[in-house]
Amino acid sequence: MSVLQTEGLAVGYGERVVVDGVNLEALKGQFICLLGPNGSGKSTILRCLAGLLSPLKGSVYLKGDVLYRLEPKDLSRIMAVVLTDRLSPGLVTVFDVAAMGRYPYTNFFGHFSEDDRRKTWEALRLVNAHDLAERYFSELSDGEKQKVLLARALVQEPEVIVLDEPTTHLDVKHRLEVMEILRELTKEKGITVILSLHEIDLALKSCETALLVKNGKILAYGPPEVVLDEEMVTTLYDINSAHFSLCLGGMELVNNGGPMVYVLAGAGSGAPLYRFLNKCGFSIMTGVLHENDVDYHVGKALGARVIGEKAFEEISDRSFSKAALLSNQVPYIVESDYPVGSFNRRNADLARHILAQGKVIYSLRGREGARRLYGDGAAGMVFFPDFNSLGKRLKDLSREQQAGGE
């Protein structure tokens, strides 16, 4: 069932069009997010959908009626709006701020009934803000204020909630809490939520539909798992210093060069090590990694050279030979504490091959674990208890090599 719909909508100010061609259909209980760079027009679209800004062209329909023909009180009973404007009500309690949402239902004199009080308490409990009720709104943190504003919106008993960047300025805990509250509202109460976001990962993990906005145009509209890929995210935000990974649901900073380190890893053991080495200024080569391994995807997103193998297959002679050849050309070999099983057992053979060439492997595995896996070959390894000690040694070696070459 369609709750809100636009047709050929153009939004802007005066005669200046900010975004054109906005065509969307919001269904009952749907979670829709607008994504795009700052200044792309996300807030302008939301203000138009909320009836706060007249369209330059096209129409907005709310439950089949032209939105701009609805009386404000009737509109408030269907739609609640939470904007980024900072609310400064002075010495007003949290309960009173939340209760403001009941005014569309009060009588001519604004009488606040016992039923209104009950629904205000229900809304505060729903957003886990009931313990803040007697505090002054101005004393709250940004995260607490956002929950109270959500309660005020819920008190209106709306069918649609429009929010402009509700996670801005919030810490991780409150950001996740706000998104979880909104997601539960769509599922349990059938409320349609339309909001703008900056966080791509939150959009992927929370929203059903994404509207991508840039340069006055709608680049894509559909499920975020479909419309968000590395190429689209790069285009949307003009990003050159990072790669987006749909598999990981986030961004990884790309290495900008530096001494090369070959990393023996797998089963997720390499991901934190890649990121650490990347921050230390090293370029990364890694493998052999199966294509269903998270290390494979993190390495790719970081811009590492990854020697891959098909999922659930043993490492082939071709992949092994390639890894053996390339690892011999790299000055530093690092081993994570990766588990060894039937599919990746040849990575242990690769380590033995590297040691037989007289090269040193800097290992995070631990001396006893390496001795069990490599036998006497473990004598050619140097062991480190943590990333920091490993990073310090690699940096020292790199500086010595640079000094020797000057």
C-alpha positions, 0 to 999 in steps of 0.5 A: 500500500502506497503511503507517500508518492512523488511524480516528476518532482523538482525541488529547489528555492526560488527559480533555482532547481536543486534536484529534478526528477524525483520519483519515489513510492514509499510503502507502508512500513518501508525504510527509505534512505537518501544518500549523497554528498553534502549539498546534493539536495537531500535535505531539500527533498525531505523538506519538500516531502514534509510539506515545508517547501513547495515543489518547483514542479511535479507533485507529492501525494500523501495517502492519495491526497495532494500533500500541499492541500492538507490542513496542517493539523491533518498533515500532523496526524499522518506525518511527523518530521524530525529535522537537524535544526537544533531545538532550544526550548529553554527550561523545558523538561523532556516529558514536555518536549515529547508531549508537544507531539500531542497538540494535533489531537488536543481541543481548541484550548489545547487541553492535555488529557490523561490519554495524551499523558499516557501516550507520551509515556508510551512513546518515551518508553518505546525509545528508552527515554522514560528515565529522562522524563524529568530532566531538562531537555537542554541538559541532555547529550545529542544522542539523548536529545535525538531519542526524545525528538523521536518520542515527540514524533511518535506521540503524533501517532504518524504513519510516516516519519521524515528525518534529516540526518538523525545520526549526525553528531551521535556516538556509536552507541546512540547512532546504532540505538536510533537506527534500531528504534527506527527499524523496529518502528517500521516492522512492529508499527508499520510506520514508513520511515524516510531519512537522509544518512551519511553512513553507507554501512548503516544504509546497507544494514538498516534500510530497504530502499536507497535514493542516491542523489548527486549534482541535481539528479537521482543516480539510482533508486532501489535496494541498497544491496543492488544500487551500491557497489564500488563504482557507484559509491566512488561516483557518488562521493568522488572518492579516490583514497578509499574503496567500498566493499559491498561484501564488507559493507563499508570503506577501506582506506587505500594504501598509497605506496611504501615498502612491500610486505608479503602477508601469509594469512587466511580465515579472517586473521589477515584483515586487522593485520592488513589494516595495521600495516597499511597505517604503518605505510607498507604496501601489501601483497598477500595470498593464497586466499580463497575468494570466500575468505574475508581476508580476500575482500579486505585485501582487495578493498585496501588495494593489496595485490591478492593471489586468490583461489576459488572458494572451497578448492585446494590451492592449485599448482598455478596459484602456489607457483605464483605466490612462491615467485612473488613472495621471493621478490618482496623484502619482508614476509609476515605471517599471521596466526592463520589456521591451517586446514585441508583447503589451505594447507599449501600455504604452510608449504609456501611458508616452508618454501620461503624459509628454504630460500633463506628468507626470514618470516616475521610471525605472529603465530607464536614459537610453539605453534610455528614449531608444530607446523614447520618443524626445524624450519621455524628456526628461521622465523622471528616471533612477535607478541603483538602488532606494535612490536612487529610494526616497530621491527619492520619500520626499523628494517625499512629505515636501515634499508633506505639508509643503506641505499643512499 
